[in-house]
Each structure stands twice: as C-alpha cells, then as structure tokens.
Amino acid sequence: MITASHVELRFGARVLMSDVSFRVTKGDKIGLVGRNGAGKTTLTKMLAGAGGEPASGSITRSGTVGYLPQDPKTGDLSITARDRILSARGLDDALRRIRQAEKDMASEDSSVAEDAMRRYARADADFGAAGGYAAEAEAATISHALGLPDRVLEQPLQTLSGGQRRRIELARILFSDADTMLLDEPTNHLDADSVVWLRGFLQTYSGGLIIISHDVDLVEETVNKVFYLDANRATIDIYNMGWKHYLRQRESDEARRKREREITTKTAERLIAQGNKMRAKASKASAAQQMLRRAEQMMAGLEDVRQVDKVAKIDFPKPAPCGKTPLMAEGLSKSYGSLEIFTDVDLAIDRGSRVVVLGLNGAGKTTLLRMLAGTLQPDTGEIVPGHGLKIGYFAQEHETLDLSRTVLDNMQRAAPDLTETQARSVLGAFLFTGDDSDKSAGVLSGGERTRLALAGLIVSSANVLLLDEPTNNLDPASREEVLAAIRSYEGAIVLVSHDEGAVRALDPDRVLLLPDGDEDIWNDSYADLISLA
C-alpha cells in the first residue's frame, strides 16, 4: 500500500501539485493521466521511492513495490537477461552459484570437486526455497509473452537493443510478484500480441497498480480509478470509476466549473460596481467596503476552469540544399560477440525519399539508424555521405541529449549559431517557458525529453531525418503535431516506428526489411508488419 498525505511537488519555483492526498490499496488499478510535463513521471518516481522527497507532506509505503520507469537503467550490463529477471525474487544469485558449482564439480582435483558438491547442495536448497524451477518457468512464460525468446534471455544485457532491455525490465517487474506496481508507459516497444497479453495480465493482477500510458485501450480495459493531474490547477482530481465514466464525468465537472465561474463573476462584478458607487458617500463607505470584500472572497473561492491545453508547434526544418543522393550505406554488418544482428545491408537515401525500416524487435533497426547517424561504427561496410548532407537524428533513447546539462544548454548545443534569446524562443514554442529552460534535462519526463529532442531538429536545417520511435511518450495532441510535421517535411526521412499512424503519415515510398536487408517498394500489405516490428 502507498499513502500520500498533503504532498506538494515542485520544479524550482513551479508548483506541480499542492496539498494532494490519496491512497493506493490492494485492488486499486489507477490510471494516472495528464498532459506531458504535468508531473506524472515525477510523482510516480517519488511514490516508488526513486525520486527524492516531496517539497512538503509525506509518502509512506508498505509491502513491496515494483517500478518500471520510462527509461530503465541497470547497473551491471554484463549479466544475462534471464538473470536480470530472476533477480526480482533473488533467484539469480542462487542460480549463478549452482552454475559455478556444476563447473567446479567436473574438476580433476577431488577436494575442489567435493567442495563444489557441498556448495551445489546449499545453492540448490536456496533456489528451491525461493520458488526454484517453477519460478524460472514462470519467468520464461512472462518473457515469451513479451516477445523475448530463449536466445535473448541467454544474452548479456549489453548486447540487447533498447527496446529489448525495456521489455526485460517489464518482465522483471511483472515476475516480481510485488504488492504494488507502478508502470510508466509499459507498452513502449511492445508488439500488438504482447500488448494484448499485458492487458490480460493487468486485468487479473490483484495488487495495487498505478499506470501511466498513452495507450487508451490498455487504460480503458484495466483501470478502475483515474487520477487526473491538472497542471493548471496544481492538483489531482480523483475519479473512483473506470475510464469511460471518467471521461464523461470530467467533461461534466469542467462544464460545472465554467457555469459557476460565469455566474459568480457576474455577481462579483455587480457587487464591485455597486461598491464603487457607494464609496463616494461617507455614510455608505463601510457597506461599500463589505461589498468589495465579498466580491473578492467570491472570486477567490472559485475553482479554476481547465485552460485549453497548450500543444508544442512542431514544424520540421526547411531542408538544406543537397545532391541527388545525400546518404548511402554499403555492405553494413553488425554483431555482438557470436550474435549476428544483420549483414551486408545496402541503402541509398535519395533527396526527399521516405523509407520505413521494419523488422522484429532485435532485428537491428535502432542499430542501423545509429550507424547512419554516425554514432555507431559498423563491423563491415561504410556510410557514404553525399553532397550537402545534413543529418537530423531523433534517438529512441534520447541519447542525443546530455542529461547532465540544462534544457537551454542542450538547445544551444544542437544549434550553436542561435543566440540565447533565439534558443529560448524556440524552447518556448515547445512549452519550455521561464525556469523550465534552466532545469536539468535529466529530470525531464519522457514526453518532455521527446519535445526537447524534437526542438533540436527544428533548428538543424537537416535534409535527412533519422527518426527512431518519434511518437513514444507523447500525449495524443503532441503526437498529432509530430504526425503533421512528418507529412509536411520536404526532406528525406528514414523512420523506425511501432506506430501505424506515424508510418501512414510518412506515406513511404520504400520499405527496408531487417535483418535480411531486403528492400522493396512500399505497399499496404506491409502495414500488417508495423505493430509487430
């Protein structure tokens, strides 16, 4: 169980929420919603104990808490994916001891072999006490349902793609059997079948759950309560109902607030007008002051009407002039140890061409874009830049951002020719206003990092955009802005996305299929592969 009591959250001088209290108990399945930057991720981190303490108030926890952040990081990338999942129940240590003991038992030194047998017995007993082989089978079942085959589970984390590592972390949380789960965008990088399985898992989960997701179907089918984080009013509206009822009730609440404000404002205006007339007469000055105070109290007691949500205005840059084929790749291959990702991939990006890269998770889509962007070297082959090439790279994991520097610093690093005033102006268009420009990029939510990375593209004058999951973590209104920008961009685009809407907006002329590297003219039969990619 998690209890928040009179919590206030701040970003510098900005109050995200004030005097908020609620409880998350067994059986509560809560959808935490609100616009990007409203504080959903910040609140979730604090509830999990991973993001410091509130400015005031308290957060208490009882039982175990499983937390999936938007950008999960693990300390030791040398361990296998399977061991990372099993560590959620402490099984990884016992299993490693079993493996080592099995090796040592084959020693020709009898004393080493005898010691190994004793160690094996102790490790096997510990493994059995923690659930043992039944638990290992359960972990494998969850992993397979999330699109992680056995070969991936045996690989070190450092050899996996960002999407695979995130699914490993989701599998770990689901396997942990935690009393309360906090899941921030759990469907990122999941294919359609895995999303359906996850919905079923969460529907039958008996603990407490808080979920942040822009997947409306997932929220609609799993939650029985909704917490709406209203950034304009710095509060949380709590709806003890499912998603569809919440949508109707929220509109009803906003209409009620609007009516109340209109009626109260008219009444207060009449009191103010009458009070101002009466102040001129000494005999009525006291009554006039009472009227004015009453009008002030009436206005102060009103609930704010929800303002129209602002949306970042996203227009990709006018592409710089370039040759007919600004970017080519010849004979690219990449392996991690004995694992071959892809081999002998050729690609030619002509001026204004639109290419979508499809393939199952782990097929090397992100790896290919990193090579094209120049941030990763191929094992064989080469990238051949054409005349006038200017690349704009949107990275899935936002690695183009320096999380140790401020929002403004990142903007100026992306566009060194901009003055500070110009950089702040661009940031303002992306909803980074006032003190927002001076905060560390490391504390931004996933949606905010996406907006900051997109802001860097806007001023780049790139003529080839490499976009890796550009709609991840965005609320619906911001996603529509990105889709409109993709439709109208005049330069070349190479797109990797699970979002069918993004591919439709791209209207690709070609498709590249990985890991085989086959290239084809786009046709609608490939659309079925998008959600599986």
N, C-alpha and C positions, 0 to 999 in steps of 0.2 A: 504494500500500500504506500502511496505517496500523498503527503499533505502539504499544500502551500497555504501559508497564513499571512495575510496582509503584505503580499510581496510587491515590491517596486523594482522594476528593471530599468536601467539607464544605459544609453550610449553617449558618454560625455555629458553634455548638458541636456540632451534629448531624453525625455521620459517615454519609454516604450509602453509601460503599463504601470498603474499605480493602485495600491490597496486592493490587490486581487487575491481572493481566497477560493480554494476548491480542494476536493479530494479525489483520488483515483483508487477505487477499491476493486476487489475481485469481481469480475464480470462486466466492469465498465469498459466499453470499447469506444474510445473518444476520437473523433476526427478533429484535429487542430487545424483551423483554416484561417486565412487572411492573406493580404497581398504580400508579394516579395518585399522583404525589408521590414515587415511589421514586427518581427521579433520571434517568430515561431521557432526557428532553429536555436536562437539564444535561450529561450525558455526551456526547450527540450534538453539542451546541454545541462542547464542548471538542475533540472528535475532529475537527470541521470547522475548528477554529482561530477560532471566532466567539464563544467564551465564556470567555476568560481561561485561566488555567493551573491545573492540579490543585494541591491542598494539598501533595502530595508525589508523587514519581515523575515520569515523563515521557511525553509523547505526541509521536511523530515521524510525518511524512508524506512520502511520495514519490509523484510523479505528480500529476495534477490531481484535485481533489476538488469535487464538486457537492453543494451542501447546500440542502435545502428545509426551512426552519423551519416551525413551526406557524403563525406569524403573520409571513409575509414582508413586509418593508418595502423600498420602493425610494426612492432619493434624489430623482430627477427625475420627477415625475408628469406633466410636460408632454410627454414623449416618447411615441411611439406604441407600442402593444402589440407590433407586429411588430419595431420597432427594439429593444425590450427583449429579446425572444427572440434576435434575431440578435447581440446584444451578447455572448452566451455564447461566440461564436467570433470576436469582434472585427469582425464584418461590418457592424455598424451605422454605424461611423464612415465607412467607405468608401462605403456606400450613401448616407449623408447628403451626402457630398462629390459623388457622382455627380448626385444630385438638384439640388444647388445649381448645379453646373456646367451642367447641362442648362438651367436657367432663365437663367443668365448668357449662354449661347451665343445666346440669342434677342435679346440687346441690340443696339440700333442702333449703339452705339459699337464700332467694329471692333476697337479694342485690347482692350476688355473681352471681346468675343466670342472673340478669338484666345487670350487668357489662359485663358478658360473651357475652350477646347478642349484646351489643354495639361493643365489641372487634371483634366478629364474622363478623359484618357488615363491619367494617373497613378492616379486613383481606380479606374478600371476594371481596371487591372492589379493593384492591391492587392486588389480584390474577387475577381478571378479566382484569385489566389494563395491566398486563404483559402477557396476552395471555390465561390465565386461563386453563379451562379444555380441550380446543382444543390443547394447547401446551402440556398438560400432556399426551394426547392421542398420539401426535406426538412423544414424548419421548418414550412411550411404544412401538410404532411401530419400532423405530430405535433399541431399546433394544432387542425386539424379533428377529429382523433380524440378530442381532449379537449373537444369541443363549442364550439370557438372559430371562428366563421365569419370570412370575409374582412372583413366590415364591422366586426367587433370589433377585428381586427388593425390596422385603419387608425385607430382611435380613440386619443386620448391616454389614458394610464392613469388620469388624474384623473376621467374620465367613466365608468369601469367600476365595477361592483359589487365588493364584497369577494370574492365567490366567483369572479368573472371574473379579478380580479387574481391570486388564488391559483393559478388554472389557468394563467395566463400564466407565473408563476414555475415551476410544474411543467414546462410545455412548455420553458422555458428550460433547466432542468437536464437534461431528457431529450435535448434538442438539443445540449447542450454536449459530448457525447462524452467525459465525464470518466472517468478511470481508476477512481475510486471514487465512489459516490453514497450520500448519507445522506439518507433521506426520512422526515420526521416527519409522520405522518398524511396521506399523499398522496391518499387517496380523499375527503377532505373536499371538499364542493361538486361532486363528480363525479356525473353521471347513470349509470344502470346500464350503458349501452353503453360509456361511457368507462372505467368500472371494468374491464369485460371486456377492453377493448383494452389497458389498463395491465398487467393480469396477463400478457397475451401478450408485451408489450414486455419486462417484467422477467424473464420465463422465458428469453428469448433473449439478454438482456444478458450480456456476457462479462466485465465488470469486477467489482470488489468492491462489495458492497451491504450497507448496514445499513438496515433498515426498521422504523419504529415504526408500528403500525397496530392498531386495534381491529376491522378488517375481517378476520374469521377466514378467510374464503375466500381472500382475497388472500395472507395469510401462508402458509396451507396449501399453496397452489399454486405459490409462488415460492421459499421459503427451503429451504436445505439444512443450516442450522445454527440453533440457538436459544441466545440469551444471556438467561438469566432473572436479572433484577436483584432480589435478595431484600433488601428494606429492613429486615426484621427481623434478618438476619444480616450486613448491610452487606457483601455480596459479590455476585459474579456466578457463577452456575452455568452452565458451558458444555456444551452438548449438541451433539455433532457428528452430527446426524441431522435428518431432516425433522420437520415439525410433529406428525404423528400419533404417530410413535415417541417424540418428546419428551414428549407428554402422558402416554403410558404409563410412560416412564422416570422422569418427575418424580414421579408418584404412587408408583412403586416406591421411589424414593430417600427420599421422605418417610416411607413405611411402615418402611423400614430404619432411619432415624434414630429413629423413635418406639420401635421394638423395642429398639435399642441403648440408648437413654436409660432405658427401663424396667428392663432387665437391669442396667445399670451402676448406676442409682440404688439398686436393691435391694441390690446387692453393697456399695456405699459405705455405705448405711445400716447394714448388718450390721457392717462394719468400725468405723464410728463408735460403735455401741452397745458392741461388744466393747472398743474402745479406752477408752471412758469408764469401763467396769467395771474395767479393768486399771490405770487411772491412780491409783487409790486405794492400790495397793500399790507401795511404793518399788522393790521388786525387779523390777517389771514396767513401770515408768514409761517406760523407754526404748522398749520394744516397743510400748507404747500410743501414744507419740508417732509412731512409724513407721507404725502403722495409720492414725492420723488424717491424717498427711501423704499417705499412699497414697490414702485416700478423697478428699481434696481434689484430688489430681492427676487421679484418675479422672473427677471431675465437671468439672474444668477442661478436660479433653481431649474432652469430648462435643461433637458438632455440635448446634447448636440445632435443635429441631424447628420447622418453619414454624408460626407462630401463625395462628390464624384471621384472615383479612384483615378489617380494620375497614371499615365502609361508613358514609358520611355518612347520617344520618337526615334525610330531606327531606320536610317537610310544608308545602305552600303555605299562606299565611295565611288565617285566617278573614276573609272579605271584609267591609269596612266597609259599612254601610247606604248605599243609593243609590236613585236613581229608576229608573223602568222602563227607560229608555234612557240609560245613563250616558255613551255616546260615539257621536257621529255624524260622518261625513265627507261633504261635499257638493262635487261638481264638481272633485275634485282632479286636477291635472295636473303633470307634471314633465318638463323637457327639459334636456339638457346641450348647449349650442350648437345645432346643427341636428338633433341626435339627440333624437327624442321617445321618452320612456320609456313613459308612459301618459297618457291624457287622459280627463277627465270621469268620474272614478271616484266612486261614491256607496257609502256603507256605514253601516249602523246596527247598533250593538252593544247588544243588549238585556241586561238583568240576567240573568246565568247562561248566556248563549248561548255556543256553541262553534263557531268559524269557522276553517276551514283555508284558507290562501291558496296557490294553485297557479299554476305558470307556469314556462316555461323559464328557465334562468339568464339574467339580464339583463333579465327582464320587469318588474322593479321591485318585487319582493316586499319586500326589505330597505328600499328607499326608502319604500314605503308604511308599513311599521312605524315607521320613523324619523319620518315625518310624524305618525302617530297618537300617538307618544310626545312630540312637540313638540321634537325635536332637529333637525328639518329643515323648512324652510318650503316649501309648495307654490308653484308658479308661479301657479296659479289655484285658486280654491275655498277652503274653510276647514274647520277642525276645530271641531266644536261640542261642548264638554263639557256633560254633563248634570248633574243634581243629585247631589252627593255623590261625583263621580268621583274615584277614586284609582287611578292607573296604576302598574303594576309592569312594567318593561321589561327583558327579557333580550336584550342585543345580541349578535349573531353574532360581532362582532369585539371584544367585551368593552370597547367604548368608554365604557361607564358606569363603568368602573374608572379610577382615577387611578393610573397605573403608577409615578408618582414618589413616591407615598405608601405607607405601610406597610399590611399586611393589616388591622391594628386601625383605622387611620385611615379606611380605606375603609368598614369596617363602621360606624363611628360617623358617617361622612358619610351613609351610607344610612339610619341610624336615629339622629338626633341626640338623641332622648329617652332612649336607653339609657345606663346608667352603664357605666363601663369594665368592671366586673365582669360585668354582664349581656352586654355585647358579647363579652367573652372566652368566656363560657359558650356563646353561640350559635356562635362560631367553633369551639369545642371539639367541638360536635356535628357540625361539618363537617370534622373531623380536622385543624384548625389548633390545635395544642397547644403550650404552652411558648413557646420562642423563635420558633415559626412566626408568631405574631401580630405580631412586631416586624420581620419581614423585608419588604423592598420588594415590592410587587405586581408590579413589573417583572421580577423573577427567577422568578416562578411559571411552572410548566408550563401548557399549555393546559387540561389537566384540572383543575388547581388553580385557575386563573382562573375556570373554569366553576363550581366549587364556591363560590368567594368571591362571584361574582355571584349565584348562587342563594341564598346566605346572606343577601344584601341583600334579596332578595324576601321571604324568610320573615318578616321583621320589618316589612314595609311596610304591612300591612293593606289591600293593594290589592284593588279589586273588579273590575278589568280587567287581565289579564296579557297582555302582548305578548311572545311567545316566538319568537325567531329562532334556529333550529337549537339547541335546548337540550341535545341529546344528543351534540353534536360533542365529540370528545376524551375522552369518558368511557369508563372500563373497563366491562365488562358488568354488574358488580354495582351500580355507581353509576348506570348507565343505567336499570336496573330500578327503582331508587329514584325517579328522575325520572318514569318512566312511571307508577308507582303514585301519585305526587303529582298528576300531571295527571288521572288517573282520579278522584281523590277531591276535587279542588278544587271549591268551591261557586260561585265567581265566574265571570265571563266570561273566555274565552281566545280570543285570535287567534293562530294558530300558523302558522309557516313552517318546513317541515322536509322533508328528503330521506328521513327515517327512517320507513318504513311503520309500524313498531311505535309510534312516537310519535303518528301520526295515528290508529291503531287505539285507542290509549289515550285519546285525546281524544274519540273517538266523536262526530265533528262533526255538527251539525245543518244547517250550510250550508257551501258552498264558494264562494270568490271566485276567478275566473279572470283572471289578468293576462297581457298588457297591456290586454285589451279591457274589463276591469271587469265582465264578466258574472257575475251571482250566481245560484246555483241551490241547491235542496235537495240535501243530500249523498245519494249512493247509491254502492254498491260499484263501479259502473263507473268512478268517478273514481280508484279505488285504483291503477289502472294508470298514472296520471299522476304518482304520488308520486315514484317513483325517477327520473323524467325531469325533475322540477321544478327 
